[in-house]
Amino acid sequence: MKWREGRRSGNVTGGGGGGGGLRLGLGGVAVVVVLGLLFGKSPMEMLGLVAQLEQGGAPTQQQPLPDNETTDFVRAILGSTEDVWSALFTQSGSQYQAPTLVLFSGSVQTACGGASSASGPFYCPGDRQVYLDTSFFDEMRQRLGGGGDFANAYVIAHEVGHHVQTLTGTTQKVQQARAAGQSVEGDGGLLVRQELQADCYAGVWAHVAEQRLHWLEEGDVERALATASAIGDDRLQREARGTVVPDAFTHGTSEQRVRWFRRGFESGEPQRCDTFAAADL
């Protein structure tokens, strides 16, 4: 991926550090998520609790942004998402409000609670910020189909997809359903549909960005699809506990994640990403 050709975003900042953080790995994340569902807690609540215990409840302070290639890469990818979604929102007669992306190391405090490296990349609708511990890229390279620049970019674009959902009101509807006591977890549940839509939005970004910059290289898409497959609920659960529990799904199966990313990538049209109306995910 020839990402150096992209415009750099000015919306990347440094987040808190917590002594290296609690690094559960992807299997550990899956265990925390499953336990959260068993105890009626959201995955973010459970991961936030892990972070707070790890840092003893102490607030994190903003750290200077490292001046390195990873930061430059994140700025380039975020800049591309800003350009793509600004154009798409303008076409629909609205205005895109870009999120801030916070790079942190170890642990960080957010409007959604505390979080650690165990959380992986995530979006907090409470402060409309994307949070990323770049050590996750190392884990992707080691465990998720080889990683690579476009696979890393897909992860960022997926979290920006959640920001798009907040701007369009989708996030609020899911939160209201949860607050009303509706079960949102499980295969075909609202959380799965929300995550698959973010995958589709990541594909839309990739399609439009490629038309603008022609920056993809041979093997990029395949590595991104391998990453999407590696972080499916079924695969993570199987790695963590040796069995698959569809009632505890929150992100969708490997096949579903690949399918919805492809739908966005092949069409470049956000309206093709209505997972909530889809009878078959």
C-alpha positions in Angstrom: 0.0 0.0 0.0 1.5 3.3 -1.1 0.1 5.2 1.9 2.7 7.9 1.8 0.8 9.5 -1.0 -2.1 10.3 1.3 -2.9 13.6 3.0 -2.0 13.8 6.7 -4.7 14.4 9.2 -4.3 17.0 11.9 -6.7 15.1 14.2 -4.2 12.6 15.7 -3.2 13.1 19.3 -1.2 11.3 22.0 -3.1 9.6 24.8 -2.2 8.4 28.3 0.3 5.7 29.2 0.0 3.2 32.0 3.2 1.4 32.5 3.0 -0.8 29.5 -0.6 -1.8 30.1 -2.3 -5.1 30.4 -1.8 -7.1 27.2 -4.3 -9.9 27.2 -3.9 -10.6 23.5 -6.9 -11.5 21.2 -7.7 -14.7 23.1 -7.8 -12.8 26.4 -10.0 -10.2 24.8 -12.5 -12.9 23.7 -12.6 -14.3 27.2 -13.3 -10.9 28.8 -16.1 -10.3 26.2 -17.7 -13.7 26.9 -17.6 -13.2 30.6 -19.1 -9.7 30.2 -22.0 -11.2 28.3 -22.5 -13.9 30.9 -22.7 -11.2 33.7 -24.9 -8.9 31.7 -22.1 -6.3 31.1 -21.2 -4.7 27.8 -17.7 -5.7 26.4 -16.5 -2.1 26.8 -17.6 -2.1 30.5 -15.7 -5.3 31.2 -12.5 -4.1 29.3 -12.8 -0.8 31.1 -12.9 -2.5 34.4 -9.8 -4.5 33.5 -8.0 -1.2 32.7 -9.1 0.5 35.9 -7.9 -2.4 38.0 -4.6 -2.5 36.1 -3.9 1.2 36.7 -5.4 1.4 40.1 -8.0 3.9 39.1 -5.4 6.6 38.5 -6.2 9.1 35.6 -4.0 9.0 32.6 -2.3 12.1 31.3 -1.8 13.0 27.6 1.5 11.9 26.3 3.5 13.6 23.5 2.7 12.1 20.1 5.7 10.0 18.9 7.3 11.2 15.8 7.8 8.0 13.9 6.5 6.1 10.8 3.6 4.6 12.7 2.2 8.0 13.6 2.8 9.2 10.0 0.9 6.1 8.8 -2.1 6.7 11.1 -2.2 10.4 10.1 -2.3 9.4 6.4 -5.0 6.8 6.8 -7.2 9.1 9.0 -6.7 11.9 6.5 -8.0 9.6 3.8 -11.1 8.7 5.8 -11.7 12.4 6.4 -11.5 13.1 2.7 -13.7 10.2 1.7 -16.5 10.6 4.2 -16.5 14.4 3.8 -17.2 13.9 0.1 -19.8 11.2 0.7 -21.6 13.3 3.4 -21.6 16.3 1.0 -23.2 14.1 -1.7 -26.0 13.3 0.7 -26.5 16.9 1.7 -24.9 16.9 5.1 -21.6 17.8 6.7 -19.0 15.3 8.0 -17.5 16.0 11.4 -14.2 14.2 11.7 -13.2 12.3 14.8 -10.0 12.6 16.8 -7.8 9.6 16.9 -5.9 9.1 20.1 -2.7 7.0 20.1 -2.0 5.5 23.5 0.3 3.1 25.1 -0.8 0.6 27.8 -4.0 2.3 29.1 -6.1 5.4 28.6 -9.2 7.1 30.2 -12.1 7.9 27.9 -15.6 9.1 28.2 -16.6 5.4 27.9 -14.4 4.5 30.9 -10.9 3.2 31.3 -9.4 1.0 28.6 -6.2 -0.9 28.2 -4.3 -2.5 25.3 -6.5 -5.5 25.9 -9.4 -3.6 24.4 -7.8 -3.4 21.0 -8.7 -0.4 18.8 -12.1 1.0 19.7 -14.4 4.0 19.2 -16.0 5.8 22.1 -19.3 7.6 21.1 -19.2 9.5 24.4 -16.3 11.7 23.2 -16.4 10.8 19.5 -12.8 9.6 19.5 -11.0 6.6 18.1 -8.5 5.0 20.4 -5.6 2.9 19.2 -2.6 1.3 20.9 -0.4 0.6 18.0 1.0 -2.5 19.6 -2.2 -4.1 18.2 -0.5 -3.8 14.8 2.3 -6.1 16.1 -0.3 -8.6 17.2 -2.0 -8.4 13.7 1.4 -9.1 12.1 2.0 -12.1 14.3 -1.4 -13.6 14.5 -3.9 -12.1 12.0 -3.1 -13.3 8.5 0.2 -11.4 8.4 -1.2 -7.9 8.9 0.3 -5.3 6.6 -0.4 -1.7 5.9 -3.8 -2.1 4.3 -4.9 -4.5 7.0 -3.9 -1.9 9.6 -5.7 0.7 7.6 -8.9 -1.5 7.5 -8.8 -1.6 11.3 -8.7 2.2 11.5 -11.4 2.6 8.9 -13.6 0.2 10.8 -13.5 2.3 13.9 -14.1 5.5 11.8 -17.1 3.5 10.5 -18.5 3.5 14.1 -18.1 7.3 14.1 -20.1 7.5 10.9 -22.8 5.5 12.7 -22.8 8.0 15.6 -23.2 10.9 13.1 -26.1 9.2 11.4 -27.9 8.1 14.6 -27.3 4.4 14.3 -25.3 4.1 17.5 -27.9 5.9 19.5 -30.6 3.5 18.4 -28.6 0.5 19.5 -27.9 2.2 22.8 -31.6 2.9 23.3 -32.5 -0.7 22.6 -30.0 -1.9 25.2 -31.2 0.7 27.7 -34.8 -0.5 27.1 -33.8 -4.0 28.1 -33.6 -5.5 24.6 -31.1 -8.2 24.1 -28.6 -6.9 21.6 -26.0 -9.7 21.7 -26.0 -12.9 19.8 -25.9 -14.1 16.2 -28.0 -11.6 14.2 -28.4 -9.2 17.1 -28.0 -5.5 17.0 -24.4 -5.5 18.1 -23.4 -7.9 15.3 -25.3 -5.8 12.8 -23.6 -2.7 14.0 -20.2 -4.2 13.7 -20.8 -5.7 10.3 -22.0 -2.3 9.1 -18.8 -0.7 10.3 -16.9 -3.4 8.3 -19.0 -2.5 5.2 -18.2 1.2 5.8 -14.5 0.3 5.9 -15.0 -1.3 2.5 -16.7 1.8 1.2 -13.8 3.9 2.3 -11.3 1.5 0.7 -13.2 1.7 -2.6 -13.4 5.4 -2.8 -9.8 6.0 -1.5 -8.5 3.6 -4.1 -10.3 5.5 -6.9 -8.7 8.8 -5.6 -5.2 7.7 -4.8 -4.6 4.3 -6.6 -2.5 3.3 -3.7 -3.3 -0.4 -3.3 -0.7 -3.0 -4.3 -0.9 -6.7 -5.1 -2.0 -8.8 -2.0 -3.3 -5.8 0.0 -7.0 -6.7 -0.2 -6.3 -10.4 0.5 -4.4 -9.5 3.7 -7.2 -7.2 4.8 -9.7 -10.0 4.2 -7.5 -12.4 6.1 -7.5 -10.0 9.0 -11.3 -9.6 8.9 -11.6 -13.4 8.9 -9.2 -13.7 11.9 -11.2 -11.5 14.1 -14.6 -13.1 13.6 -16.5 -14.1 16.8 -16.5 -17.8 15.9 -12.7 -17.9 15.4 -11.9 -15.9 18.5 -14.2 -17.9 20.7 -12.8 -21.2 19.4 -9.3 -20.0 20.1 -10.2 -18.8 23.6 -12.5 -21.6 24.8 -12.4 -24.4 22.2 -16.1 -23.9 21.3 -18.4 -21.4 19.6 -21.3 -19.8 21.4 -23.5 -17.9 18.9 -25.6 -16.4 21.7 -22.5 -14.5 22.8 -21.6 -13.1 19.3 -20.9 -9.3 19.2 -19.1 -8.8 15.9 -20.2 -11.5 13.5 -18.5 -14.6 12.1 -15.4 -14.6 10.0 -17.5 -15.2 6.9 -19.9 -12.4 7.7 -17.1 -9.9 8.3 -15.4 -10.7 5.0 -18.7 -10.6 3.1 -19.8 -7.2 4.4 -16.3 -5.7 3.8 -16.4 -7.0 0.3 -19.9 -5.5 -0.2 -18.6 -2.1 0.7 -15.4 -2.4 -1.2 -17.0 -3.6 -4.4 -19.8 -1.0 -4.4 -18.3 2.1 -2.8 -21.9 2.9 -1.7 -22.8 3.5 2.0 -26.5 2.7 1.3 -25.4 -0.9 0.4 -24.4 -1.3 4.1 -27.8 -1.5 5.7 -27.1 -4.6 7.8 -30.1 -3.8 10.1 -32.5 -4.4 7.2 -30.7 -7.5 6.0 -32.6 -10.8 6.5 -29.4 -12.8 5.8 -26.1 -11.5 7.3 
